[in-house]
Amino acid sequence: VSIEDFVKKQHVFSKFNSQQIYAVEKLFEWRDYTARKQDESIGYVLPNHMLLQIAQHLPREPEKVLACCSPVPPLVRQNLQGIHKIVIEARSAELKSFKGERWTNYRKRRQSDRGEEDDALNSKQSKEGEEENAQPVRIVSRHL
């Protein structure tokens, strides 16, 4: 699942401010990276509702991050300081208004705010155009 699909499905963009959305993005990236590194599912690493809970409340203390999770996933406990750092970064991010803005416009603006070039987006779109006929690969992991 992409961050775009997640945000749309959870209606995050209409409910959260820019700091909270920053937290959703970074927590989503951390969860995806950790799941791949540990060969676990994203739901095991940090379930959606817990990710949204942390992003919504942006807890000031690490213990409050744990309070957003019940029961606390093992990888959240192990990576508590890193997760809390994401929350602190989100709290210190500039609070921006994006009322009426679409998610895709927000993402483009965030990329330009961070100084990222649009080349990455353009190359991705051109690759998608070239690979229209390509079949997606689905990886299924089963724990015995």
C-alpha positions as protocol buffer text, in pm:
chain_id: "A"
residue {
  index: 1
  type: VAL
  ca { x: 0 y: 0 z: 0 }
}
residue {
  index: 2
  type: SER
  ca { x: 136 y: 341 z: -92 }
}
residue {
  index: 3
  type: ILE
  ca { x: 123 y: 643 z: 136 }
}
residue {
  index: 4
  type: GLU
  ca { x: -121 y: 802 z: -109 }
}
residue {
  index: 5
  type: ASP
  ca { x: -361 y: 506 z: -89 }
}
residue {
  index: 6
  type: PHE
  ca { x: -329 y: 495 z: 290 }
}
residue {
  index: 7
  type: VAL
  ca { x: -404 y: 866 z: 330 }
}
residue {
  index: 8
  type: LYS
  ca { x: -703 y: 848 z: 96 }
}
residue {
  index: 9
  type: LYS
  ca { x: -848 y: 533 z: 254 }
}
residue {
  index: 10
  type: GLN
  ca { x: -810 y: 664 z: 610 }
}
residue {
  index: 11
  type: HIS
  ca { x: -935 y: 1016 z: 516 }
}
residue {
  index: 12
  type: VAL
  ca { x: -628 y: 1154 z: 689 }
}
residue {
  index: 13
  type: PHE
  ca { x: -594 y: 1464 z: 475 }
}
residue {
  index: 14
  type: SER
  ca { x: -935 y: 1597 z: 573 }
}
residue {
  index: 15
  type: LYS
  ca { x: -890 y: 1528 z: 948 }
}
residue {
  index: 16
  type: PHE
  ca { x: -527 y: 1615 z: 1031 }
}
residue {
  index: 17
  type: ASN
  ca { x: -318 y: 1931 z: 1029 }
}
residue {
  index: 18
  type: SER
  ca { x: 17 y: 1954 z: 847 }
}
residue {
  index: 19
  type: GLN
  ca { x: 220 y: 1847 z: 1152 }
}
residue {
  index: 20
  type: GLN
  ca { x: 4 y: 1539 z: 1198 }
}
residue {
  index: 21
  type: ILE
  ca { x: 26 y: 1454 z: 829 }
}
residue {
  index: 22
  type: TYR
  ca { x: 404 y: 1490 z: 849 }
}
residue {
  index: 23
  type: ALA
  ca { x: 397 y: 1236 z: 1133 }
}
residue {
  index: 24
  type: VAL
  ca { x: 175 y: 1001 z: 930 }
}
residue {
  index: 25
  type: GLU
  ca { x: 419 y: 1017 z: 638 }
}
residue {
  index: 26
  type: LYS
  ca { x: 729 y: 956 z: 850 }
}
residue {
  index: 27
  type: LEU
  ca { x: 570 y: 684 z: 1064 }
}
residue {
  index: 28
  type: PHE
  ca { x: 444 y: 516 z: 746 }
}
residue {
  index: 29
  type: GLU
  ca { x: 798 y: 524 z: 602 }
}
residue {
  index: 30
  type: TRP
  ca { x: 948 y: 393 z: 928 }
}
residue {
  index: 31
  type: ARG
  ca { x: 690 y: 113 z: 946 }
}
residue {
  index: 32
  type: ASP
  ca { x: 750 y: 8 z: 586 }
}
residue {
  index: 33
  type: TYR
  ca { x: 1129 y: 13 z: 628 }
}
residue {
  index: 34
  type: THR
  ca { x: 1112 y: -180 z: 957 }
}
residue {
  index: 35
  type: ALA
  ca { x: 869 y: -439 z: 818 }
}
residue {
  index: 36
  type: ARG
  ca { x: 1098 y: -505 z: 522 }
}
residue {
  index: 37
  type: LYS
  ca { x: 1411 y: -516 z: 737 }
}
residue {
  index: 38
  type: GLN
  ca { x: 1255 y: -752 z: 992 }
}
residue {
  index: 39
  type: ASP
  ca { x: 1060 y: -951 z: 730 }
}
residue {
  index: 40
  type: GLU
  ca { x: 735 y: -887 z: 914 }
}
residue {
  index: 41
  type: SER
  ca { x: 399 y: -747 z: 808 }
}
residue {
  index: 42
  type: ILE
  ca { x: 329 y: -378 z: 849 }
}
residue {
  index: 43
  type: GLY
  ca { x: 36 y: -472 z: 1073 }
}
residue {
  index: 44
  type: TYR
  ca { x: 271 y: -653 z: 1308 }
}
residue {
  index: 45
  type: VAL
  ca { x: 518 y: -363 z: 1315 }
}
residue {
  index: 46
  type: LEU
  ca { x: 257 y: -89 z: 1375 }
}
residue {
  index: 47
  type: PRO
  ca { x: -114 y: -138 z: 1299 }
}
residue {
  index: 48
  type: ASN
  ca { x: -290 y: 140 z: 1108 }
}
residue {
  index: 49
  type: HIS
  ca { x: -505 y: 254 z: 1400 }
}
residue {
  index: 50
  type: MET
  ca { x: -199 y: 289 z: 1624 }
}
residue {
  index: 51
  type: LEU
  ca { x: -6 y: 481 z: 1360 }
}
residue {
  index: 52
  type: LEU
  ca { x: -298 y: 722 z: 1326 }
}
residue {
  index: 53
  type: GLN
  ca { x: -334 y: 748 z: 1704 }
}
residue {
  index: 54
  type: ILE
  ca { x: 31 y: 848 z: 1746 }
}
residue {
  index: 55
  type: ALA
  ca { x: 10 y: 1096 z: 1458 }
}
residue {
  index: 56
  type: GLN
  ca { x: -312 y: 1249 z: 1589 }
}
residue {
  index: 57
  type: HIS
  ca { x: -189 y: 1306 z: 1945 }
}
residue {
  index: 58
  type: LEU
  ca { x: 180 y: 1376 z: 1873 }
}
residue {
  index: 59
  type: PRO
  ca { x: 279 y: 1279 z: 2229 }
}
residue {
  index: 60
  type: ARG
  ca { x: 553 y: 1486 z: 2393 }
}
residue {
  index: 61
  type: GLU
  ca { x: 703 y: 1201 z: 2600 }
}
residue {
  index: 62
  type: PRO
  ca { x: 809 y: 853 z: 2484 }
}
residue {
  index: 63
  type: GLU
  ca { x: 583 y: 692 z: 2746 }
}
residue {
  index: 64
  type: LYS
  ca { x: 284 y: 865 z: 2587 }
}
residue {
  index: 65
  type: VAL
  ca { x: 374 y: 703 z: 2254 }
}
residue {
  index: 66
  type: LEU
  ca { x: 332 y: 368 z: 2427 }
}
residue {
  index: 67
  type: ALA
  ca { x: 0 y: 487 z: 2569 }
}
residue {
  index: 68
  type: CYS
  ca { x: -127 y: 526 z: 2209 }
}
residue {
  index: 69
  type: CYS
  ca { x: -68 y: 155 z: 2153 }
}
residue {
  index: 70
  type: SER
  ca { x: -255 y: -118 z: 2331 }
}
residue {
  index: 71
  type: PRO
  ca { x: -112 y: -376 z: 2330 }
}
residue {
  index: 72
  type: VAL
  ca { x: 230 y: -230 z: 2248 }
}
residue {
  index: 73
  type: PRO
  ca { x: 384 y: -401 z: 1944 }
}
residue {
  index: 74
  type: PRO
  ca { x: 732 y: -541 z: 2020 }
}
residue {
  index: 75
  type: LEU
  ca { x: 901 y: -342 z: 1743 }
}
residue {
  index: 76
  type: VAL
  ca { x: 743 y: -20 z: 1868 }
}
residue {
  index: 77
  type: ARG
  ca { x: 887 y: -83 z: 2213 }
}
residue {
  index: 78
  type: GLN
  ca { x: 1228 y: -168 z: 2064 }
}
residue {
  index: 79
  type: ASN
  ca { x: 1230 y: 146 z: 1846 }
}
residue {
  index: 80
  type: LEU
  ca { x: 1059 y: 383 z: 2088 }
}
residue {
  index: 81
  type: GLN
  ca { x: 1328 y: 652 z: 2078 }
}
residue {
  index: 82
  type: GLY
  ca { x: 1326 y: 661 z: 1698 }
}
residue {
  index: 83
  type: ILE
  ca { x: 947 y: 682 z: 1686 }
}
residue {
  index: 84
  type: HIS
  ca { x: 947 y: 956 z: 1946 }
}
residue {
  index: 85
  type: LYS
  ca { x: 1208 y: 1145 z: 1741 }
}
residue {
  index: 86
  type: ILE
  ca { x: 968 y: 1134 z: 1444 }
}
residue {
  index: 87
  type: VAL
  ca { x: 694 y: 1277 z: 1666 }
}
residue {
  index: 88
  type: ILE
  ca { x: 922 y: 1557 z: 1790 }
}
residue {
  index: 89
  type: GLU
  ca { x: 1022 y: 1641 z: 1431 }
}
residue {
  index: 90
  type: ALA
  ca { x: 653 y: 1655 z: 1338 }
}
residue {
  index: 91
  type: ARG
  ca { x: 578 y: 1885 z: 1632 }
}
residue {
  index: 92
  type: SER
  ca { x: 857 y: 2121 z: 1526 }
}
residue {
  index: 93
  type: ALA
  ca { x: 747 y: 2126 z: 1160 }
}
residue {
  index: 94
  type: GLU
  ca { x: 586 y: 2444 z: 1040 }
}
residue {
  index: 95
  type: LEU
  ca { x: 209 y: 2440 z: 1076 }
}
residue {
  index: 96
  type: LYS
  ca { x: 73 y: 2508 z: 728 }
}
residue {
  index: 97
  type: SER
  ca { x: -277 y: 2558 z: 603 }
}
residue {
  index: 98
  type: PHE
  ca { x: -390 y: 2341 z: 315 }
}
residue {
  index: 99
  type: LYS
  ca { x: -764 y: 2388 z: 337 }
}
residue {
  index: 100
  type: GLY
  ca { x: -920 y: 2280 z: 10 }
}
residue {
  index: 101
  type: GLU
  ca { x: -586 y: 2148 z: -121 }
}
residue {
  index: 102
  type: ARG
  ca { x: -573 y: 1802 z: -272 }
}
residue {
  index: 103
  type: TRP
  ca { x: -335 y: 1535 z: -144 }
}
residue {
  index: 104
  type: THR
  ca { x: -135 y: 1525 z: -470 }
}
residue {
  index: 105
  type: ASN
  ca { x: -85 y: 1904 z: -458 }
}
residue {
  index: 106
  type: TYR
  ca { x: 24 y: 1878 z: -95 }
}
residue {
  index: 107
  type: ARG
  ca { x: 280 y: 1609 z: -179 }
}
residue {
  index: 108
  type: LYS
  ca { x: 420 y: 1817 z: -465 }
}
residue {
  index: 109
  type: ARG
  ca { x: 447 y: 2121 z: -239 }
}
residue {
  index: 110
  type: ARG
  ca { x: 617 y: 1914 z: 35 }
}
residue {
  index: 111
  type: GLN
  ca { x: 869 y: 1786 z: -217 }
}
residue {
  index: 112
  type: SER
  ca { x: 951 y: 2137 z: -335 }
}
residue {
  index: 113
  type: ASP
  ca { x: 966 y: 2262 z: 28 }
}
residue {
  index: 114
  type: ARG
  ca { x: 1228 y: 1997 z: 101 }
}
residue {
  index: 115
  type: GLY
  ca { x: 1420 y: 2097 z: -210 }
}
residue {
  index: 116
  type: GLU
  ca { x: 1351 y: 1774 z: -392 }
}
residue {
  index: 117
  type: GLU
  ca { x: 1339 y: 1794 z: -767 }
}
residue {
  index: 118
  type: ASP
  ca { x: 1037 y: 1693 z: -969 }
}
residue {
  index: 119
  type: ASP
  ca { x: 1263 y: 1464 z: -1174 }
}
residue {
  index: 120
  type: ALA
  ca { x: 1191 y: 1173 z: -940 }
}
residue {
  index: 121
  type: LEU
  ca { x: 816 y: 1214 z: -988 }
}
residue {
  index: 122
  type: ASN
  ca { x: 853 y: 1258 z: -1365 }
}
residue {
  index: 123
  type: SER
  ca { x: 1075 y: 951 z: -1402 }
}
residue {
  index: 124
  type: LYS
  ca { x: 831 y: 745 z: -1196 }
}
residue {
  index: 125
  type: GLN
  ca { x: 540 y: 855 z: -1415 }
}
residue {
  index: 126
  type: SER
  ca { x: 732 y: 780 z: -1735 }
}
residue {
  index: 127
  type: LYS
  ca { x: 828 y: 434 z: -1603 }
}
residue {
  index: 128
  type: GLU
  ca { x: 463 y: 367 z: -1516 }
}
residue {
  index: 129
  type: GLY
  ca { x: 369 y: 462 z: -1872 }
}
residue {
  index: 130
  type: GLU
  ca { x: 630 y: 225 z: -2012 }
}
residue {
  index: 131
  type: GLU
  ca { x: 521 y: -58 z: -1786 }
}
residue {
  index: 132
  type: GLU
  ca { x: 146 y: -43 z: -1845 }
}
residue {
  index: 133
  type: ASN
  ca { x: 144 y: -398 z: -1980 }
}
residue {
  index: 134
  type: ALA
  ca { x: 371 y: -537 z: -1710 }
}
residue {
  index: 135
  type: GLN
  ca { x: 207 y: -766 z: -1458 }
}
residue {
  index: 136
  type: PRO
  ca { x: 250 y: -676 z: -1090 }
}
residue {
  index: 137
  type: VAL
  ca { x: 452 y: -909 z: -875 }
}
residue {
  index: 138
  type: ARG
  ca { x: 288 y: -1019 z: -553 }
}
residue {
  index: 139
  type: ILE
  ca { x: 499 y: -1155 z: -274 }
}
residue {
  index: 140
  type: VAL
  ca { x: 320 y: -1373 z: -25 }
}
residue {
  index: 141
  type: SER
  ca { x: 482 y: -1462 z: 304 }
}
residue {
  index: 142
  type: ARG
  ca { x: 348 y: -1744 z: 513 }
}
residue {
  index: 143
  type: HIS
  ca { x: 462 y: -1819 z: 863 }
}
residue {
  index: 144
  type: LEU
  ca { x: 437 y: -2185 z: 951 }
}
